[in-house]
Amino acid sequence: MPTGPRYQRPSASLPRRVPGGVVVRAAIAALALLGLAATGAAAQASAAAQAAGAAHSVAPSPTAATRLAAIARAAAVAREGAGRDAHRLLDSLVAAAGLPGLSAAVGVHGRIVWAEGFGFADVENRIPVTPLTEFRVGSVSKSLTSAALGLLVQEGKIDLDAPVQRYVPSFPNKRWPVTTREVAGHLAGIRHYRGDEFLSSRHYPSVDSGLSIFEHDTLLFEPGTKFHYSTYGWDLVSAVIEGASGQAFLDYMREHVLEPLDLRETVADQPDSLVRYRARPYDMRDDGTLLNSPWVDNSYKWAGGGYLSTPSDLARYATRLDDGDLLDPSTVRLLFTSEKTSSGEVTHYGMGWFTRPDSEGRRTVYHSGGSVGGTTFLLLYPDEGVAVAFTMNVTPSRAVGKAMKGASLGDFAQALARPYLAAVGGPTTP
């Protein structure tokens, strides 16, 4: 009996180049060339934005005016060709790689300037992907949860350097103290998946019940000494959020993060709930054949990998978080700044976000996400206020990588961002 591919953990590196493959090379090269044409359209949009701003009875603040101009320039670039060419190229990619479905979006300072779906949300019933199609976003859930963690730190309700037992008294004491800072930065020594845990179909009625999977296990090393990626660590972060806030994790996220940032299409992947526009999940065999993914229940890892969302919501979230619509700038910097091991080694991971420069030296923060039947990439350029998000309804695997000729969604995210970065024309956040 054929089985689907096994889980591959999210990539910790931002791809720098793209290996072979005619369609993939052509797509990324053409998207990059769009950046050369972006400047003219951006200049026209800038004048229009200034005129529109002058028409307001109350002049916007300098920061708001700068952002509005950047949004107008980016929207003009999408209209003038970047959106059309991205459609053609990504549509070709889905067909050439045999992907079930893909969705992508570009956001600039909280506004979506381009979004489109490709392929099918439901292959058997030929239901197409649209910008409203909801996908499993896997570990990008950690990036979403980082806002809740930052908010409670900002309010003085979480001390990142206190033992986690201050907020989760039921969590067993370990050989060494474990702090929330270490857990959120994957420095705590908490293990990742073992065996078929990634395929769990058991329902866990609470965050605390989900901790039972790993809470009695020995730490892999003394906290702070090494980086070890762990989804279970972020399950513990969600328990800390519950203890500090006095609310159930999903309720706190909805009331304090999702609703204030107008993320209407971002919800917990409840298997028994009716979720509109939810994509069907697929696996890809080594020969490229698509299979229905096995049934799973992600209730054991809401914070670590249990959300559904759209690229538009993800791009909107990243840019609004960066713009300070929820958190103070100092708190955002805390989340986006790499932690270090006790020996001073930079981990390139803050709290819920990887952080590395792109191939052209621009500062980026990002996260990939792998789920049963879902692959996601969220990329943010904090200095420019530009975000790109991709989602696919297929489990990440060697077969998918082979079908995409070795390219990743991170490669495409960088390529898709280039014309919009050119339109914005440099840092736009004073």
Beta strands, then each sheet from edge to edge (+ up, - down):
strand 1: 101-108
strand 2: 111-122
strand 3: 127-128
strand 4: 135-136
strand 5: 267-268
strand 6: 282-284
strand 7: 290-292
strand 8: 307-309
strand 9: 354-357
strand 10: 363-371
strand 11: 374-381
strand 12: 386-392
sheet 1: 3+ 2- 1+ 12- 11+ 10- 9+
sheet 2: 4+ 8- 5+
sheet 3: 6+ 7-
end
